[in-house]
Amino acid sequence: MSVITTRRFLQAAASLCAGLFLVACGKKEAPPAAVVAPAPVASAPAPAPARVYVVGTDAAYAPFESQNEKGEIVGFDIDVVKAIAAKAGIEVKFVNTPWEGIFNALNQGDRDLLVSAVTITDERKQTMDFSAPYFDAQQLIAVKGTSKVTKFNDLKKLKVGVQTGTTGDEAVTKLQGKTSANIKRFESTPLALKELEAGGVDAVVADNGVVIHYVNNNAGSKFKTVADASFTPEQYGLAVKKGNTELLEKLNKGLADIKADGSYDKIYAQYFGAPPAAAPAAPAASAASAPMPAASK
Ligand code: ARG
């Protein structure tokens, strides 16, 4: 065998080996890389050990969510989610999110979940998923102390303030008709209530817990509340993006846990004075057969 042939043979063999080596390496890459991975943490987008779930909330809704003097987001909803998160072993971060864009933010993935006194409705269920209910609510009318309004139907021809896109908005729209010019829509419920004080509207329809809280904390405005049994009973749920069952299961598990161990009742009592079973948030003006969240205990 000539020298040249031998050299060629060796060259060919070498490149063949190299090729095989690469193929072998390529195939086997995944397992060894994963095993050795911990070192290059800085560059590799390794699975974050503590993922922080971003919680959207429209923090102009005391006592459920509001901002304190320090700008911190506080309230019943916040405490409930913090307690759920602790049980579920997840980290959460609350981000003030205007109500009008809140569902969009969830859909776009800018928020992982919402806690914002969000009523579970069939319509919303089509575009997002809800946890088990965590709070019972109902619409309540706020009027000036001198008002003659005694029932919801009395608002048919009056100027009524609501927060845009809320269940209060829906109820009044149903009463007055879609094209009514007497429905005044505001970006927050407190703004609607301020307008009632200013005389720009004759009534405000909003969630009972928020209306009661406002009336109790703004004695100067001399409002009174009018309950009406014809309002559909509502329940609040935590919302996640449609199909995010992984997070939803964690939330539901955490919620069941805090209901079972009494921490939910403690939070409830802190904000509403009595355990939920004994006294609902408002003097519920009956409510035929409200499915109680107690059922999920
Ligand atoms: N429960 C009502 C609804 O779901 C009003 C909720 C408004 N929440 C808020 N944080 N502004 O339509």
Residues whose N, C-alpha, C, O or C-beta is under 5 A from the ligand:
A	BS01	LIG	D58 Y61 W99 S116 A117 V118 T119 G165 T166 T167 D207
